[in-house]
């Protein structure tokens, strides 16, 4: 599994607009490209937004950057950002997996979880 992490300065008054724009413009494009999960996190103390996306493999994480729709969406979002996002690709080396509501494993599942 691969991850892509991007970080950028965002003024607090723009954080909610950024979240809304990701929901309406960016997440649908990422889904079309095969993203497993995507998140936008905001660090209020630092004034930074972080976008984290999870992919089956690192090649998949490259797909959005070749999409005209993605490039247009990110260009539109740049008005909410203070600077240029810094991005890097990471390899996922541990995953908690999804924990079902009826599962009682102490909150641990996925690889390394105890078999019941």
N, CA, C and O atoms as a DFTB+ gen file, in Angstrom:
464 C
 N C O
     1  1       0.853      -1.169       0.000
     2  2       0.000       0.000       0.000
     3  2       0.897       1.230       0.000
     4  3       1.965       1.234       0.611
     5  1       0.453       2.266      -0.688
     6  2       1.202       3.512      -0.790
     7  2       0.355       4.662      -0.253
     8  3      -0.874       4.596      -0.229
     9  1       1.039       5.705       0.171
    10  2       0.366       6.905       0.658
    11  2       0.998       8.117       0.010
    12  3       2.182       8.116      -0.325
    13  1       0.206       9.131      -0.160
    14  2       0.702      10.420      -0.642
    15  2       0.303      11.446       0.410
    16  3      -0.860      11.527       0.806
    17  1       1.275      12.224       0.853
    18  2       1.056      13.232       1.877
    19  2       1.465      14.585       1.320
    20  3       2.602      14.772       0.887
    21  1       0.535      15.523       1.335
    22  2       0.815      16.883       0.885
    23  2       0.479      17.842       2.015
    24  3      -0.505      17.657       2.730
    25  1       1.304      18.862       2.166
    26  2       1.103      19.852       3.227
    27  2       1.244      21.250       2.647
    28  3       2.070      21.501       1.769
    29  1       0.413      22.159       3.162
    30  2       0.462      23.539       2.701
    31  2      -0.072      24.459       3.795
    32  3      -0.923      24.063       4.592
    33  1       0.433      25.684       3.825
    34  2      -0.085      26.688       4.757
    35  2      -1.467      27.135       4.292
    36  3      -1.684      27.412       3.113
    37  1      -2.403      27.201       5.251
    38  2      -3.770      27.652       4.964
    39  2      -4.218      28.526       6.126
    40  3      -4.148      28.110       7.282
    41  1      -4.673      29.721       5.827
    42  2      -5.181      30.601       6.874
    43  2      -6.419      29.976       7.503
    44  3      -7.219      29.361       6.798
    45  1      -6.594      30.121       8.823
    46  2      -7.738      29.507       9.506
    47  2      -9.092      29.857       8.888
    48  3      -9.997      29.022       8.873
    49  1      -9.238      31.070       8.385
    50  2     -10.527      31.459       7.807
    51  2     -10.820      30.732       6.487
    52  3     -11.951      30.769       6.003
    53  1      -9.822      30.079       5.909
    54  2     -10.016      29.338       4.661
    55  2     -10.139      27.830       4.854
    56  3     -10.407      27.111       3.891
    57  1      -9.951      27.339       6.071
    58  2      -9.915      25.890       6.310
    59  2     -11.228      25.199       5.935
    60  3     -11.204      24.152       5.287
    61  1     -12.357      25.756       6.325
    62  2     -13.645      25.117       6.020
    63  2     -13.944      25.151       4.525
    64  3     -14.501      24.197       3.982
    65  1     -13.581      26.238       3.860
    66  2     -13.756      26.321       2.411
    67  2     -12.897      25.277       1.706
    68  3     -13.324      24.661       0.730
    69  1     -11.687      25.087       2.211
    70  2     -10.797      24.080       1.641
    71  2     -11.410      22.689       1.793
    72  3     -11.406      21.902       0.847
    73  1     -11.931      22.388       2.966
    74  2     -12.564      21.081       3.202
    75  2     -13.739      20.873       2.254
    76  3     -13.895      19.797       1.676
    77  1     -14.550      21.888       2.097
    78  2     -15.711      21.805       1.209
    79  2     -15.285      21.586      -0.242
    80  3     -15.886      20.786      -0.959
    81  1     -14.259      22.293      -0.660
    82  2     -13.766      22.151      -2.035
    83  2     -13.186      20.760      -2.269
    84  3     -13.366      20.194      -3.347
    85  1     -12.501      20.206      -1.290
    86  2     -11.995      18.837      -1.424
    87  2     -13.154      17.866      -1.601
    88  3     -13.100      16.982      -2.457
    89  1     -14.204      18.026      -0.795
    90  2     -15.362      17.124      -0.899
    91  2     -16.017      17.212      -2.270
    92  3     -16.365      16.187      -2.856
    93  1     -16.188      18.418      -2.783
    94  2     -16.931      18.579      -4.034
    95  2     -16.080      18.407      -5.289
    96  3     -16.595      17.980      -6.323
    97  1     -14.784      18.733      -5.219
    98  2     -13.965      18.740      -6.431
    99  2     -12.866      17.683      -6.455
   100  3     -12.693      17.002      -7.466
   101  1     -12.132      17.536      -5.375
   102  2     -10.941      16.681      -5.398
   103  2     -11.269      15.216      -5.106
   104  3     -10.821      14.331      -5.835
   105  1     -12.038      14.950      -4.059
   106  2     -12.320      13.558      -3.700
   107  2     -12.971      12.764      -4.834
   108  3     -12.600      11.608      -5.038
   109  1     -13.929      13.331      -5.585
   110  2     -14.499      12.560      -6.703
   111  2     -13.454      12.161      -7.749
   112  3     -13.521      11.068      -8.310
   113  1     -12.499      13.038      -8.008
   114  2     -11.446      12.737      -8.976
   115  2     -10.539      11.642      -8.428
   116  3     -10.160      10.723      -9.155
   117  1     -10.193      11.739      -7.152
   118  2      -9.351      10.710      -6.543
   119  2     -10.038       9.351      -6.596
   120  3      -9.391       8.337      -6.859
   121  1     -11.351       9.324      -6.347
   122  2     -12.104       8.065      -6.421
   123  2     -12.037       7.476      -7.825
   124  3     -11.855       6.269      -7.986
   125  1     -12.182       8.323      -8.842
   126  2     -12.084       7.849     -10.227
   127  2     -10.711       7.256     -10.514
   128  3     -10.584       6.350     -11.338
   129  1      -9.690       7.761      -9.839
   130  2      -8.321       7.291     -10.047
   131  2      -7.986       6.065      -9.193
   132  3      -6.897       5.505      -9.312
   133  1      -8.921       5.648      -8.332
   134  2      -8.718       4.425      -7.559
   135  2      -8.222       4.604      -6.138
   136  3      -7.692       3.659      -5.554
   137  1      -8.378       5.789      -5.565
   138  2      -7.937       5.992      -4.184
   139  2      -8.696       5.051      -3.245
   140  3      -9.887       4.804      -3.433
   141  1      -8.003       4.536      -2.244
   142  2      -8.639       3.700      -1.229
   143  2      -9.319       4.558      -0.175
   144  3     -10.468       4.306       0.186
   145  1      -8.621       5.562       0.314
   146  2      -9.146       6.523       1.296
   147  2      -8.396       7.827       1.104
   148  3      -7.254       7.838       0.645
   149  1      -9.042       8.923       1.458
   150  2      -8.402      10.233       1.387
   151  2      -8.897      11.080       2.547
   152  3     -10.067      11.019       2.925
   153  1      -8.006      11.856       3.095
   154  2      -8.307      12.691       4.255
   155  2      -7.694      14.072       4.053
   156  3      -6.673      14.216       3.381
   157  1      -8.320      15.073       4.634
   158  2      -7.698      16.386       4.761
   159  2      -7.707      16.699       6.246
   160  3      -8.755      16.697       6.891
   161  1      -6.528      16.965       6.774
   162  2      -6.355      17.264       8.190
   163  2      -5.899      18.713       8.313
   164  3      -5.191      19.226       7.447
   165  1      -6.307      19.362       9.389
   166  2      -5.904      20.745       9.580
   167  2      -5.285      20.923      10.957
   168  3      -5.889      20.567      11.969
   169  1      -4.091      21.471      10.990
   170  2      -3.371      21.767      12.225
   171  2      -3.562      23.256      12.495
   172  3      -2.867      24.094      11.921
   173  1      -4.506      23.574      13.369
   174  2      -4.832      24.978      13.639
   175  2      -3.662      25.736      14.237
   176  3      -3.451      26.904      13.909
   177  1      -2.894      25.087      15.114
   178  2      -1.772      25.768      15.755
   179  2      -0.702      26.174      14.739
   180  3      -0.091      27.235      14.869
   181  1      -0.481      25.340      13.742
   182  2       0.543      25.616      12.735
   183  2      -0.019      26.309      11.495
   184  3       0.741      26.848      10.689
   185  1      -1.360      26.300      11.334
   186  2      -1.965      26.877      10.143
   187  2      -1.646      26.084       8.888
   188  3      -1.467      26.651       7.810
   189  1      -1.576      24.759       9.038
   190  2      -1.239      23.886       7.909
   191  2      -2.340      22.878       7.652
   192  3      -2.924      22.317       8.579
   193  1      -2.612      22.660       6.376
   194  2      -3.514      21.594       5.957
   195  2      -2.666      20.462       5.397
   196  3      -1.661      20.693       4.726
   197  1      -3.085      19.242       5.682
   198  2      -2.385      18.048       5.212
   199  2      -3.400      17.165       4.494
   200  3      -4.458      16.847       5.036
   201  1      -3.069      16.783       3.293
   202  2      -3.896      15.867       2.525
   203  2      -3.193      14.510       2.519
   204  3      -2.028      14.407       2.137
   205  1      -3.909      13.478       2.942
   206  2      -3.351      12.131       2.988
   207  2      -4.240      11.227       2.153
   208  3      -5.444      11.140       2.396
   209  1      -3.657      10.556       1.174
   210  2      -4.416       9.611       0.366
   211  2      -3.720       8.256       0.385
   212  3      -2.492       8.171       0.385
   213  1      -4.525       7.205       0.400
   214  2      -4.016       5.836       0.445
   215  2      -4.351       5.134      -0.862
   216  3      -5.458       5.266      -1.382
   217  1      -3.390       4.391      -1.386
   218  2      -3.488       3.762      -2.703
   219  2      -2.983       2.324      -2.627
   220  3      -2.191       1.988      -1.747
   221  1      -3.439       1.477      -3.546
   222  2      -2.959       0.101      -3.603
   223  2      -1.467       0.040      -3.880
   224  3      -0.749      -0.750      -3.267
   225  1      -1.004       0.862      -4.792
   226  2       0.424       0.877      -5.121
   227  2       0.855       2.295      -5.498
   228  3       0.022       3.144      -5.817
   229  1       2.150       2.535      -5.456
   230  2       2.655       3.897      -5.679
   231  2       2.313       4.417      -7.073
   232  3       2.111       5.620      -7.237
   233  1       2.245       3.552      -8.073
   234  2       1.890       3.992      -9.421
   235  2       0.493       4.605      -9.453
   236  3       0.248       5.569     -10.178
   237  1      -0.426       4.040      -8.660
   238  2      -1.789       4.565      -8.597
   239  2      -1.823       5.994      -8.059
   240  3      -2.639       6.807      -8.493
   241  1      -0.940       6.292      -7.122
   242  2      -0.901       7.627      -6.514
   243  2      -0.481       8.695      -7.522
   244  3      -0.707       9.884      -7.297
   245  1       0.127       8.278      -8.629
   246  2       0.550       9.216      -9.669
   247  2      -0.587       9.612     -10.609
   248  3      -0.518      10.653     -11.262
   249  1      -1.635       8.783     -10.681
   250  2      -2.705       8.985     -11.658
   251  2      -3.369      10.365     -11.606
   252  3      -3.556      10.976     -12.658
   253  1      -3.727      10.874     -10.437
   254  2      -4.406      12.181     -10.423
   255  2      -3.573      13.301     -11.051
   256  3      -4.123      14.208     -11.676
   257  1      -2.269      13.241     -10.890
   258  2      -1.425      14.320     -11.410
   259  2      -1.400      14.371     -12.938
   260  3      -0.944      15.357     -13.517
   261  1      -1.885      13.321     -13.589
   262  2      -1.969      13.339     -15.051
   263  2      -3.396      13.651     -15.528
   264  3      -3.685      13.603     -16.723
   265  1      -4.276      13.968     -14.577
   266  2      -5.672      14.275     -14.891
   267  2      -5.873      15.775     -15.030
   268  3      -5.556      16.538     -14.118
   269  1      -6.403      16.197     -16.179
   270  2      -6.684      17.623     -16.378
   271  2      -7.674      18.143     -15.343
   272  3      -7.544      19.270     -14.866
   273  1      -8.663      17.320     -14.996
   274  2      -9.671      17.732     -14.008
   275  2      -9.020      17.964     -12.644
   276  3      -9.354      18.928     -11.955
   277  1      -8.102      17.096     -12.257
   278  2      -7.399      17.248     -10.977
   279  2      -6.553      18.518     -10.987
   280  3      -6.580      19.293     -10.031
   281  1      -5.809      18.727     -12.056
   282  2      -4.967      19.922     -12.152
   283  2      -5.799      21.197     -12.100
   284  3      -5.396      22.179     -11.477
   285  1      -6.960      21.184     -12.751
   286  2      -7.850      22.349     -12.716
   287  2      -8.410      22.566     -11.311
   288  3      -8.494      23.702     -10.846
   289  1      -8.790      21.488     -10.638
   290  2      -9.321      21.597      -9.274
   291  2      -8.260      22.150      -8.330
   292  3      -8.548      23.023      -7.511
   293  1      -7.040      21.647      -8.444
   294  2      -5.975      22.130      -7.568
   295  2      -5.623      23.585      -7.871
   296  3      -5.285      24.346      -6.964
   297  1      -5.701      23.966      -9.124
   298  2      -5.455      25.364      -9.489
   299  2      -6.504      26.269      -8.848
   300  3      -6.182      27.345      -8.344
   301  1      -7.752      25.829      -8.872
   302  2      -8.841      26.584      -8.259
   303  2      -8.659      26.674      -6.735
   304  3      -8.927      27.714      -6.133
   305  1      -8.204      25.587      -6.128
   306  2      -8.007      25.563      -4.677
   307  2      -6.828      26.412      -4.229
   308  3      -6.747      26.785      -3.059
   309  1      -5.927      26.718      -5.126
   310  2      -4.724      27.464      -4.750
   311  2      -5.058      28.832      -4.148
   312  3      -4.258      29.388      -3.396
   313  1      -6.237      29.378      -4.476
   314  2      -6.640      30.670      -3.906
   315  2      -6.851      30.580      -2.399
   316  3      -6.821      31.597      -1.706
   317  1      -7.064      29.362      -1.886
   318  2      -7.271      29.165      -0.450
   319  2      -5.972      28.842       0.293
   320  3      -5.947      28.774       1.522
   321  1      -4.908      28.649      -0.463
   322  2      -3.634      28.229       0.113
   323  2      -2.651      29.387       0.141
   324  3      -2.696      30.282      -0.703
   325  1      -1.768      29.355       1.120
   326  2      -0.704      30.353       1.219
   327  2       0.607      29.664       0.863
   328  3       1.369      29.260       1.741
   329  1       0.856      29.538      -0.422
   330  2       2.074      28.879      -0.862
   331  2       1.772      27.665      -1.723
   332  3       0.624      27.397      -2.074
   333  1       2.813      26.951      -2.047
   334  2       2.724      25.773      -2.905
   335  2       2.796      24.527      -2.025
   336  3       3.674      24.425      -1.169
   337  1       1.876      23.577      -2.228
   338  2       1.915      22.350      -1.407
   339  2       3.220      21.572      -1.595
   340  3       3.755      21.476      -2.700
   341  1       3.705      21.030      -0.506
   342  2       4.852      20.124      -0.537
   343  2       4.296      18.716      -0.447
   344  3       3.522      18.410       0.460
   345  1       4.683      17.855      -1.382
   346  2       4.141      16.503      -1.431
   347  2       5.255      15.471      -1.391
   348  3       6.377      15.707      -1.839
   349  1       4.907      14.330      -0.844
   350  2       5.836      13.198      -0.874
   351  2       5.031      11.915      -0.854
   352  3       3.907      11.861      -0.355
   353  1       5.639      10.891      -1.411
   354  2       5.012       9.579      -1.414
   355  2       5.663       8.723      -0.341
   356  3       6.875       8.763      -0.131
   357  1       4.831       7.957       0.323
   358  2       5.281       7.125       1.427
   359  2       4.812       5.692       1.218
   360  3       3.838       5.447       0.506
   361  1       5.497       4.766       1.830
   362  2       5.077       3.370       1.801
   363  2       4.432       3.055       3.142
   364  3       5.016       3.327       4.191
   365  1       3.246       2.489       3.117
   366  2       2.551       2.108       4.343
   367  2       3.189       0.826       4.857
   368  3       3.247      -0.173       4.139
   369  1       3.670       0.850       6.099
   370  2       4.326      -0.332       6.655
   371  2       3.522      -0.979       7.785
   372  3       3.879      -2.063       8.246
   373  1       2.446      -0.335       8.236
   374  2       1.547      -0.918       9.238
   375  2       0.167      -0.309       9.036
   376  3       0.041       0.870       8.704
   377  1      -0.864      -1.118       9.238
   378  2      -2.241      -0.697       8.990
   379  2      -3.135      -1.340      10.040
   380  3      -3.074      -2.551      10.250
   381  1      -3.960      -0.540      10.698
   382  2      -4.865      -1.082      11.710
   383  2      -6.002      -1.865      11.082
   384  3      -6.637      -2.681      11.750
   385  1      -6.267      -1.627       9.800
   386  2      -7.396      -2.267       9.138
   387  2      -8.693      -1.660       9.620
   388  3      -8.698      -0.824      10.523
   389  1      -9.781      -2.073       9.028
   390  2     -11.092      -1.579       9.428
   391  2     -11.586      -2.378      10.616
   392  3     -11.490      -3.605      10.621
   393  1     -12.105      -1.710      11.608
   394  2     -12.646      -2.370      12.787
   395  2     -14.163      -2.314      12.690
   396  3     -14.757      -1.236      12.706
   397  1     -14.781      -3.482      12.590
   398  2     -16.241      -3.552      12.500
   399  2     -16.848      -3.246      13.859
   400  3     -16.233      -3.505      14.893
   401  1     -18.071      -2.688      13.856
   402  2     -18.753      -2.330      15.104
   403  2     -18.951      -3.531      16.010
   404  3     -18.883      -3.398      17.232
   405  1     -19.195      -4.700      15.436
   406  2     -19.478      -5.881      16.254
   407  2     -18.209      -6.655      16.600
   408  3     -18.285      -7.714      17.222
   409  1     -17.061      -6.147      16.211
   410  2     -15.800      -6.839      16.469
   411  2     -15.259      -6.391      17.825
   412  3     -15.181      -5.193      18.094
   413  1     -14.892      -7.331      18.667
   414  2     -14.365      -7.011      19.986
   415  2     -12.941      -7.519      20.080
   416  3     -12.680      -8.554      20.694
   417  1     -12.024      -6.789      19.470
   418  2     -10.627      -7.210      19.500
   419  2      -9.750      -6.149      20.157
   420  3      -8.548      -6.081      19.900
   421  1     -10.351      -5.333      20.996
   422  2      -9.594      -4.298      21.683
   423  2      -9.184      -3.161      20.764
   424  3      -8.275      -2.397      21.090
   425  1      -9.852      -3.039      19.605
   426  2      -9.524      -1.962      18.681
   427  2      -8.386      -2.301      17.750
   428  3      -7.923      -1.436      17.006
   429  1      -7.917      -3.550      17.770
   430  2      -6.808      -3.952      16.921
   431  2      -7.324      -4.956      15.898
   432  3      -7.947      -5.958      16.248
   433  1      -7.057      -4.671      14.644
   434  2      -7.390      -5.612      13.586
   435  2      -6.388      -5.455      12.467
   436  3      -5.448      -4.669      12.581
   437  1      -6.572      -6.181      11.400
   438  2      -5.615      -6.150      10.310
   439  2      -4.453      -7.038      10.602
   440  3      -4.542      -7.890      11.486
   441  1      -3.343      -6.874       9.884
   442  2      -2.174      -7.721      10.102
   443  2      -1.682      -7.557      11.525
   444  3      -1.613      -6.446      12.049
   445  1      -1.352      -8.643      12.127
   446  2      -0.864      -8.634      13.490
   447  2      -1.932      -8.779      14.542
   448  3      -1.611      -8.918      15.723
   449  1      -3.203      -8.751      14.152
   450  2      -4.286      -8.927      15.123
   451  2      -4.389     -10.398      15.510
   452  3      -4.067     -11.292      14.728
   453  1      -4.839     -10.619      16.723
   454  2      -5.012     -11.990      17.188
   455  2      -6.187     -12.632      16.488
   456  3      -7.247     -12.020      16.354
   457  1      -6.005     -13.860      16.041
   458  2      -7.119     -14.615      15.457
   459  2      -8.032     -15.067      16.570
   460  3      -7.554     -15.468      17.631
   461  1      -9.331     -15.014      16.360
   462  2     -10.295     -15.433      17.379
   463  2     -10.954     -16.710      16.970
   464  3     -11.801     -17.229      17.697
